[in-house]
Amino acid sequence: MSNPQLAIEGLDPLLAADLAQGLAQVEELLSTHIEGDYPLVEETSRHLVLAGGKRLRPLLVLLTSHLGPERGSNIFKAAVACELTHLGTLYHDDVMDEAALRRGVTSANYRWGNAVAILTGDYLFAKTSALLAEVGPEAVLLQALTFERLVIGQIQETQGPNPSQDPMDHYMKVVSNKTASLISTSARFGAMLSGADPRITETVTEFGELIGTAFQLADDILDIASESAQSGKTPGTDLKEGIPTLVTILARASEDPADADLKEILSGPIHDEVLLQQTLIRLRSHKAMGQARQMLDETAARALTLLEDLPENPVKQALSGVISAVINRSA
């Protein structure tokens, strides 16, 4: 599989073994739950499942499930539901972005066409709903509210900021809804379904929101800074589509006269491949990259502060390690 799972340093050996076993169960359930009666749908669904990924969302479900006294099969169902939801959004994202590469493999829309890719995403959402129906109404409601935020985030990104709205404010709202919402829900699921203290559940929910934000900030930095061999997807995809992201918003806010032409280039889609590559190179050495990394570090620091409210145990240490792993993605 490409894009190995998120590596967390300094894990307690017993917790590490439990997580490894839990993630193996998640992979097995992921594989069996997408089985269906129609071979093409099963083939297209397996496309991204088999491509791998960091499995951040199921990892958070499993981690926070150690904060409560009850652990059972519902934990794994919730972990798989979060990953299936994430995968479903990727099929839709690739259609909207016209992406050719995802997780180091040809995107589903390039391989089977847009219609099949969109319907595959819908199929995964249906499978998610069926799985959470087995968990209970509270889980179904949480998923529904999360999905609402995911859709709103995508619409906000597609519509763009209002003329009077600050571009950075709009961008952060998109990040919160489109990315952080599901990661926050993943952290909440584990604590909630394990019967954790309500205060702890709220803390890890907020922690997940910040980690989700940091994850997207790091992703935006990677979209500029990394080659496709590193990131597993085509660099500059958002630049090509004219979608404002952290680095480009910061670059467009520059008051340096030398950036006048760059700001003009970044004001819309970049269709010319040569110009796209030139712009990527220029942005990699621009001060906006340093500013973006500073914002990432500040977000991670806020997440770390939240962990102070958790009891001292290996889970708290592991969640701190998740912060470091997310930060290191952009290095």
C-alpha distance (Angstrom), angle and dihedral (degrees) to the residues before:
residue distance angle dihedral
M1 . . .
S2 3.80 . .
N3 3.80 123.2 .
P4 3.82 100.5 34.4
Q5 3.78 118.9 -132.1
L6 3.78 116.9 -78.4
A7 3.81 107.5 -79.9
I8 3.81 115.9 -134.3
E9 3.77 116.2 -165.6
G10 3.80 124.4 -146.1
L11 3.79 97.3 23.3
D12 3.78 117.6 168.9
P13 3.85 104.7 -104.7
L14 3.81 94.4 -126.2
L15 3.79 92.3 47.2
A16 3.79 90.8 45.7
A17 3.80 91.0 53.5
D18 3.80 91.5 47.8
L19 3.81 91.6 49.6
A20 3.79 92.0 48.4
Q21 3.79 90.4 52.1
G22 3.79 91.6 44.9
L23 3.80 93.8 49.9
A24 3.80 89.4 49.9
Q25 3.81 88.3 55.5
V26 3.79 89.4 48.2
E27 3.81 90.9 53.3
E28 3.79 91.2 49.7
L29 3.81 93.0 49.3
L30 3.81 90.8 44.7
S31 3.77 89.6 55.7
T32 3.80 97.3 45.1
H33 3.79 97.4 41.0
I34 3.80 94.9 59.1
E35 3.80 91.6 55.7
G36 3.78 113.2 118.7
D37 3.78 145.0 162.4
Y38 3.80 96.1 -97.5
P39 3.84 114.8 72.5
L40 3.82 97.2 -153.0
V41 3.82 93.5 53.2
E42 3.79 90.2 49.3
E43 3.81 90.9 48.2
T44 3.79 93.9 49.4
S45 3.81 91.9 44.8
R46 3.78 92.0 52.4
H47 3.80 90.8 50.8
L48 3.80 95.4 85.8
V49 3.81 96.3 25.7
L50 3.79 89.5 61.8
A51 3.81 91.8 42.5
G52 3.80 86.4 69.8
G53 3.77 124.7 -149.5
K54 3.76 138.6 -167.0
R55 3.81 93.7 -71.9
L56 3.81 89.1 -145.9
R57 3.78 93.3 155.6
P58 3.82 98.3 53.1
L59 3.80 88.8 40.9
L60 3.81 90.4 57.8
V61 3.82 91.2 47.9
L62 3.80 90.6 53.0
L63 3.80 94.1 44.1
T64 3.79 97.1 49.8
S65 3.80 91.0 44.3
H66 3.82 85.9 73.1
L67 3.81 89.2 65.8
G68 3.81 92.7 73.1
P69 3.82 134.9 54.8
E70 3.81 98.4 -118.5
R71 3.78 123.8 73.4
G72 3.78 123.2 169.3
S73 3.78 145.2 134.1
N74 3.80 92.6 -63.1
I75 3.81 89.0 70.8
F76 3.80 90.9 62.0
K77 3.79 92.8 43.7
A78 3.80 90.1 53.9
A79 3.81 91.1 46.8
V80 3.80 91.1 52.8
A81 3.81 91.7 44.3
C82 3.81 90.7 55.6
E83 3.79 92.3 49.6
L84 3.82 93.2 45.8
T85 3.79 89.9 51.0
H86 3.79 89.7 50.8
L87 3.80 92.0 48.5
G88 3.79 91.1 49.0
T89 3.80 90.8 55.4
L90 3.81 90.6 50.2
Y91 3.82 91.8 58.9
H92 3.80 89.4 52.3
D93 3.82 93.7 43.1
D94 3.79 92.6 53.5
V95 3.80 91.1 53.4
M96 3.80 92.0 50.3
D97 3.82 92.5 44.7
E98 3.82 93.8 41.1
A99 3.81 85.9 -131.9
A100 3.80 118.7 -179.3
L101 3.79 97.3 -166.1
R102 3.80 133.6 46.6
R103 3.81 125.5 171.6
G104 3.77 90.4 -13.0
V105 3.81 94.8 -55.7
T106 3.80 134.3 92.2
S107 3.79 109.3 -79.9
A108 3.81 117.7 -110.3
N109 3.80 93.0 -116.8
Y110 3.80 91.1 56.6
R111 3.79 92.2 46.2
W112 3.82 101.3 42.0
G113 3.80 105.1 10.0
N114 3.79 134.3 -103.4
A115 3.80 98.0 -74.9
V116 3.80 94.1 54.7
A117 3.82 91.7 44.6
I118 3.82 92.4 51.8
L119 3.78 93.0 46.8
T120 3.80 91.0 47.5
G121 3.79 88.6 56.8
D122 3.80 89.2 50.1
Y123 3.80 89.9 49.6
L124 3.81 90.6 54.7
F125 3.81 91.1 49.5
A126 3.81 88.8 52.7
K127 3.80 90.7 50.2
T128 3.80 89.1 50.0
S129 3.80 92.2 53.8
A130 3.79 92.0 49.2
L131 3.80 91.3 50.6
L132 3.80 94.9 49.0
A133 3.80 91.3 47.2
E134 3.81 84.7 68.6
V135 3.81 89.8 54.5
G136 3.79 97.0 51.9
P137 3.81 146.4 -97.2
E138 3.83 94.7 -71.7
A139 3.80 90.0 57.5
V140 3.82 91.8 46.6
L141 3.81 90.9 50.9
L142 3.80 92.4 48.8
Q143 3.79 90.2 50.6
A144 3.82 91.9 47.8
L145 3.81 92.5 51.4
T146 3.79 90.2 47.2
F147 3.79 92.3 49.5
E148 3.80 88.9 50.8
R149 3.80 89.5 56.6
L150 3.81 91.4 46.8
V151 3.79 91.5 54.4
I152 3.81 93.3 44.7
G153 3.80 89.8 50.5
Q154 3.78 91.7 52.7
I155 3.80 91.8 48.1
Q156 3.81 91.0 48.0
E157 3.79 90.1 52.0
T158 3.81 92.4 47.1
Q159 3.81 93.8 46.9
G160 3.81 95.3 44.3
P161 3.82 126.7 -151.3
N162 3.77 122.8 -41.7
P163 3.83 114.3 -106.2
S164 3.81 90.7 -103.9
Q165 3.82 95.8 42.7
D166 3.79 123.3 101.9
P167 3.84 107.1 -113.7
M168 3.81 92.5 -137.6
D169 3.81 91.9 50.5
H170 3.80 90.0 51.2
Y171 3.80 91.6 46.6
M172 3.82 92.9 52.0
K173 3.81 90.8 50.6
V174 3.80 89.3 52.6
V175 3.81 90.8 49.2
S176 3.80 91.5 48.9
N177 3.80 94.2 51.4
K178 3.79 102.8 32.3
T179 3.82 100.1 41.9
A180 3.80 114.2 5.9
S181 3.81 95.4 50.1
L182 3.81 96.0 68.6
I183 3.80 94.3 41.0
S184 3.80 89.2 50.5
T185 3.80 89.9 49.4
S186 3.81 90.4 50.1
A187 3.80 91.0 56.3
R188 3.80 90.4 45.4
F189 3.81 94.3 49.9
G190 3.80 93.9 58.8
A191 3.80 95.0 49.3
M192 3.80 94.6 39.8
L193 3.81 96.5 49.0
S194 3.81 93.0 44.6
G195 3.80 92.0 55.7
A196 3.80 96.0 -113.3
D197 3.79 120.4 173.7
P198 3.85 108.2 -79.6
R199 3.81 90.8 -121.6
I200 3.80 90.4 55.6
T201 3.80 90.5 47.0
E202 3.81 90.7 54.0
T203 3.81 91.5 46.5
V204 3.80 94.6 53.4
T205 3.81 90.2 43.9
E206 3.80 89.5 57.6
F207 3.80 89.6 41.9
G208 3.80 89.4 54.3
E209 3.80 91.0 51.2
L210 3.81 90.7 55.0
I211 3.79 93.5 43.6
G212 3.79 89.2 49.5
T213 3.77 89.8 51.8
A214 3.80 91.3 48.2
F215 3.80 90.1 48.2
Q216 3.81 91.5 56.2
L217 3.80 93.3 44.3
A218 3.80 88.4 52.8
D219 3.81 89.8 46.6
D220 3.80 91.4 53.5
I221 3.80 90.7 50.0
L222 3.80 89.9 49.2
D223 3.81 90.9 50.2
I224 3.79 87.4 64.1
A225 3.80 102.5 29.5
S226 3.80 104.1 41.9
E227 3.77 136.8 70.1
S228 3.81 117.1 -127.2
A229 3.80 90.2 -106.3
Q230 3.80 88.3 63.5
S231 3.78 101.2 40.8
G232 3.81 99.7 33.9
K233 3.80 92.5 -129.6
T234 3.78 138.4 72.2
P235 3.84 112.1 -74.0
G236 3.80 117.4 -127.5
T237 3.80 95.1 23.2
D238 3.82 92.4 140.9
L239 3.81 91.0 44.9
K240 3.78 89.8 53.9
E241 3.80 91.3 51.2
G242 3.79 93.9 43.1
I243 3.82 92.3 -118.7
P244 3.82 110.6 154.7
T245 3.80 113.4 -125.4
L246 3.79 135.0 174.7
V247 3.81 98.1 -81.2
T248 3.80 96.5 41.3
I249 3.82 93.3 47.1
L250 3.79 89.8 52.1
A251 3.82 91.4 46.2
R252 3.81 91.7 50.3
A253 3.81 89.3 52.2
S254 3.81 90.3 59.2
E255 3.79 115.8 121.4
D256 3.81 93.2 -161.4
P257 3.84 109.1 120.4
A258 3.82 88.3 -143.0
D259 3.81 88.5 66.8
A260 3.81 95.2 58.1
D261 3.81 94.2 102.1
L262 3.81 92.0 42.9
K263 3.80 90.8 53.0
E264 3.80 89.4 51.8
I265 3.81 91.4 50.5
L266 3.81 90.8 49.5
S267 3.81 92.8 50.4
G268 3.80 92.5 86.1
P269 3.81 145.6 1.6
I270 3.81 118.1 -44.6
H271 3.79 107.0 -139.0
D272 3.79 98.4 166.7
E273 3.82 109.3 89.0
V274 3.81 94.7 -152.1
L275 3.80 91.8 51.4
L276 3.81 89.8 46.3
Q277 3.80 92.2 55.7
Q278 3.81 91.7 44.9
T279 3.79 90.5 51.2
L280 3.81 92.0 49.3
I281 3.80 90.7 52.7
R282 3.78 91.4 48.1
L283 3.81 94.0 48.9
R284 3.80 92.3 49.7
S285 3.81 90.0 66.4
H286 3.82 96.3 35.7
K287 3.80 122.0 112.7
A288 3.81 87.7 -119.8
M289 3.81 88.6 75.7
G290 3.80 90.5 59.3
Q291 3.79 91.2 46.9
A292 3.81 90.4 49.8
R293 3.79 92.1 51.6
Q294 3.79 89.8 49.4
M295 3.81 90.3 54.8
L296 3.79 89.0 49.0
D297 3.80 91.6 51.4
E298 3.81 91.9 48.4
T299 3.80 92.0 51.2
A300 3.79 90.9 49.3
A301 3.81 90.5 49.4
R302 3.82 90.1 55.0
A303 3.80 90.0 51.5
L304 3.80 90.4 50.1
T305 3.80 90.8 51.9
L306 3.82 90.3 55.4
L307 3.79 90.4 58.3
E308 3.80 89.2 65.8
D309 3.82 86.8 79.5
L310 3.82 92.4 60.9
P311 3.82 123.7 87.6
E312 3.77 117.1 -99.8
N313 3.81 105.9 -95.6
P314 3.82 140.6 118.4
V315 3.82 91.4 -84.3
K316 3.80 91.6 59.9
Q317 3.81 89.3 50.2
A318 3.80 90.7 47.8
L319 3.82 92.9 51.0
S320 3.80 88.1 51.8
G321 3.81 86.6 52.7
V322 3.79 89.7 53.2
I323 3.79 88.8 58.5
S324 3.80 91.1 53.2
A325 3.80 92.0 46.8
V326 3.80 91.8 52.6
I327 3.81 91.9 48.0
N328 3.80 92.9 48.2
R329 3.80 91.2 56.8
S330 3.80 89.0 74.8
A331 3.81 96.5 45.3
